[in-house]
Amino acid sequence: MDFDLSEELEALQTSVRRLAQDKVKPRARAIDKDGTYPLDVFEAFRDAGLLGLCLPTEYGGSGAGILGLAIAIEEVAKYSNSAALMLLLTRLPTGPVMIAGTEAQKARYLPGIADGSLRAAFGLSEPQAGSDVMGMRTKGVPEGGAGSGDSGWILNGTKCWMSGVREADWYTVFAKTSGDPASRSHDSITAFIVEREWDGVDVGRTDHKMGVKGVDTGELVLNDVHVPAENVIGEVGGFRLAMLGLNAMRPIVAARGIGLAEGALMYATEYVQQRAAFGKTIADFQGIQWEIAKMAVDIEAARLLTYRSAWLADQGKFTKEYVPYLSMAKYHATEMAVRASSLAVQLLGAAGYMEDHPTEQWYRDAKQLTIVEGTSQVQLGLIARGVLDRDLWWD
Ligand SMILES: Cc1cc2nc3c(=O)[nH]c(=O)nc-3n(C[C@H](O)[C@H](O)[C@H](O)COP(=O)(O)OP(=O)(O)OC[C@H]3O[C@@H](n4cnc5c(N)ncnc54)[C@H](O)[C@@H]3O)c2cc1C
């Protein structure tokens, strides 16, 4: 057992820490206030080679894996979860392509993500189908109305809450292909790559959000979109791919949580060390020290879960038997981020509630993390299933 990061990962951590301090920290408040996509930050990530961290070297990436991406996201999320989301989006839509895509799909769609010339987004959710993915209504019909889809597919439907929908050049989209919109069978759903420029592809309404405002979320409207057969990802009816892709994402979402929590606790600690009250500093009170200590324990526990889950995912261990380990990282790190940001507001008192400090932003941003890519309740269900099925057992 070895808890040390490799030399390469340590160097990555150091360089992203510096970049986050120089380029992300000074921009974080403005990104939140304007709610506009921070192209300058995207370009800084591109110039530093961070957009291809989790992509294989043969497709222009750096092969740093999910652990490498998680480490980079942790550093960036100390200041801005919008910026961290930009990095996350290099993996969420590309994951299914890397897991089950053809060589031709990888060669066409991955190098552009790595060099920043293309962006992508991920379309699973629909208004009536969030946690209950099988409730999706977007449908794919074989070209000509019948047959195997060998000559292509026609997609119709609306995806919602899609992160980065406006900036994306291509989308990984899931649709029902079984012919029966009410089907809850896993082989009724298929993944497709859809390009923004194709006829019938439109961005619908974008959402007014509570936090993470620098990256839009919104609707992708598909209206009789012709998708060539070669843009099916994996098998027709390969719903499992959606789950595999999301399983492998758990450490990356978790990293957004641990980074946010670290940023919030460090900020609040510095504040209480200089804030005078009752002839001392706030940090001199044992009640405050215990809160800091408990949160530090929480952060380190979440970090260990997150790094281990990333290490598992990098070995391809994101199938069912590893789900509890992956889900507990996401669950613990994101719930912990909500607690950490709440503590940070509390430790600053009124100041923490005001826009003069980043604490209120962390508080709003953190809440997103317990909802996206499988809510906390969904993660708990998956962890419990793991124990009940003995995938997680201590005997
Ligand atoms: C900012 C943001 C960005 C997003 N980006 C994307 C994206 O890029 N692509 C994408 O496809 N989606 C995206 N989503 C959607 C996200 O994945 C869904 O919101 C999430 O899956 C939950 O679905 P829902 O919102 O419909 O909640 P619901 O499924 O309606 O759940 C509502 C509540 O009920 C609970 N619940 C549901 N089922 C159960 C159950 N079986 N047991 C116990 N409790 C349950 C949930 O935990 C939750 O608390 C984004 C969401 C947000 C907020």
The ligand as an SDF file (V2000), in Angstrom:
LIG
                    3D

 53 58  0  0  0  0  0  0  0  0999 V2000
  -26.6470   22.3390  -12.0810 C   0  0  0  0  0  0  0  0  0  0  0  0
  -27.0450   21.0350  -12.6570 C   0  0  0  0  0  0  0  0  0  0  0  0
  -26.3600   20.5080  -13.7470 C   0  0  0  0  0  0  0  0  0  0  0  0
  -26.7650   19.3160  -14.3330 C   0  0  0  0  0  0  0  0  0  0  0  0
  -26.0990   18.8390  -15.4330 N   0  0  0  0  0  0  0  0  0  0  0  0
  -26.5750   17.7280  -16.0670 C   0  0  0  0  0  0  0  0  0  0  0  0
  -25.9510   17.2560  -17.2700 C   0  0  0  0  0  0  0  0  0  0  0  0
  -24.9520   17.8120  -17.7510 O   0  0  0  0  0  0  0  0  0  0  0  0
  -26.5160   16.2090  -17.9220 N   0  0  0  0  0  0  0  0  0  0  0  0
  -27.6110   15.5540  -17.4380 C   0  0  0  0  0  0  0  0  0  0  0  0
  -28.0570   14.5970  -18.0540 O   0  0  0  0  0  0  0  0  0  0  0  0
  -28.2110   15.9640  -16.2780 N   0  0  0  0  0  0  0  0  0  0  0  0
  -27.7190   17.0230  -15.5890 C   0  0  0  0  0  0  0  0  0  0  0  0
  -28.3080   17.4580  -14.4290 N   0  0  0  0  0  0  0  0  0  0  0  0
  -29.4820   16.7470  -13.9320 C   0  0  0  0  0  0  0  0  0  0  0  0
  -29.1690   15.8410  -12.7500 C   0  0  0  0  0  0  0  0  0  0  0  0
  -28.4220   14.7390  -13.1520 O   0  0  0  0  0  0  0  0  0  0  0  0
  -30.5130   15.4720  -12.1060 C   0  0  0  0  0  0  0  0  0  0  0  0
  -30.9920   16.6460  -11.5060 O   0  0  0  0  0  0  0  0  0  0  0  0
  -30.3950   14.3690  -11.0950 C   0  0  0  0  0  0  0  0  0  0  0  0
  -30.1530   13.1550  -11.7200 O   0  0  0  0  0  0  0  0  0  0  0  0
  -31.6500   14.2410  -10.2240 C   0  0  0  0  0  0  0  0  0  0  0  0
  -32.8000   14.1780  -11.0060 O   0  0  0  0  0  0  0  0  0  0  0  0
  -34.0310   15.1510  -10.7180 P   0  0  0  0  0  0  0  0  0  0  0  0
  -33.5050   16.5250  -10.5950 O   0  0  0  0  0  0  0  0  0  0  0  0
  -35.0770   14.8710  -11.7230 O   0  0  0  0  0  0  0  0  0  0  0  0
  -34.5440   14.7470   -9.2820 O   0  0  0  0  0  0  0  0  0  0  0  0
  -35.6170   13.6110   -8.9690 P   0  0  0  0  0  0  0  0  0  0  0  0
  -35.1700   12.3460   -9.5780 O   0  0  0  0  0  0  0  0  0  0  0  0
  -36.9650   14.1050   -9.2680 O   0  0  0  0  0  0  0  0  0  0  0  0
  -35.4520   13.5010   -7.3880 O   0  0  0  0  0  0  0  0  0  0  0  0
  -36.0520   14.4150   -6.4760 C   0  0  0  0  0  0  0  0  0  0  0  0
  -35.6790   13.9840   -5.0770 C   0  0  0  0  0  0  0  0  0  0  0  0
  -36.1710   12.6490   -4.8420 O   0  0  0  0  0  0  0  0  0  0  0  0
  -35.1040   11.8120   -4.4670 C   0  0  0  0  0  0  0  0  0  0  0  0
  -35.2830   10.4820   -5.0420 N   0  0  0  0  0  0  0  0  0  0  0  0
  -35.4990   10.1570   -6.3420 C   0  0  0  0  0  0  0  0  0  0  0  0
  -35.5590    8.8320   -6.4880 N   0  0  0  0  0  0  0  0  0  0  0  0
  -35.3530    8.3050   -5.2480 C   0  0  0  0  0  0  0  0  0  0  0  0
  -35.2860    6.9820   -4.7450 C   0  0  0  0  0  0  0  0  0  0  0  0
  -35.3950    5.9140   -5.5520 N   0  0  0  0  0  0  0  0  0  0  0  0
  -35.0710    6.8040   -3.4140 N   0  0  0  0  0  0  0  0  0  0  0  0
  -34.9340    7.8790   -2.5940 C   0  0  0  0  0  0  0  0  0  0  0  0
  -34.9780    9.1580   -3.0240 N   0  0  0  0  0  0  0  0  0  0  0  0
  -35.1850    9.3620   -4.3370 C   0  0  0  0  0  0  0  0  0  0  0  0
  -33.8490   12.4690   -5.0330 C   0  0  0  0  0  0  0  0  0  0  0  0
  -32.6940   12.0730   -4.3300 O   0  0  0  0  0  0  0  0  0  0  0  0
  -34.1880   13.9150   -4.8390 C   0  0  0  0  0  0  0  0  0  0  0  0
  -33.8890   14.3110   -3.5320 O   0  0  0  0  0  0  0  0  0  0  0  0
  -27.8840   18.6220  -13.7990 C   0  0  0  0  0  0  0  0  0  0  0  0
  -28.5480   19.1250  -12.6760 C   0  0  0  0  0  0  0  0  0  0  0  0
  -28.1380   20.3140  -12.1050 C   0  0  0  0  0  0  0  0  0  0  0  0
  -28.8470   20.8300  -10.9000 C   0  0  0  0  0  0  0  0  0  0  0  0
  1  2  1  0
  2  3  1  0
  2 52  2  0
  3  4  2  0
  4  5  1  0
  4 50  1  0
  5  6  2  0
  6  7  1  0
  6 13  1  0
  7  8  2  0
  7  9  1  0
  9 10  1  0
 10 11  2  0
 10 12  1  0
 12 13  2  0
 13 14  1  0
 14 15  1  0
 14 50  1  0
 15 16  1  0
 16 17  1  0
 16 18  1  0
 18 19  1  0
 18 20  1  0
 20 21  1  0
 20 22  1  0
 22 23  1  0
 23 24  1  0
 24 25  2  0
 24 26  1  0
 24 27  1  0
 27 28  1  0
 28 29  2  0
 28 30  1  0
 28 31  1  0
 31 32  1  0
 32 33  1  0
 33 34  1  0
 33 48  1  0
 34 35  1  0
 35 36  1  0
 35 46  1  0
 36 37  1  0
 36 45  1  0
 37 38  2  0
 38 39  1  0
 39 40  1  0
 39 45  2  0
 40 41  1  0
 40 42  2  0
 42 43  1  0
 43 44  2  0
 44 45  1  0
 46 47  1  0
 46 48  1  0
 48 49  1  0
 50 51  2  0
 51 52  1  0
 52 53  1  0
M  END
$$$$
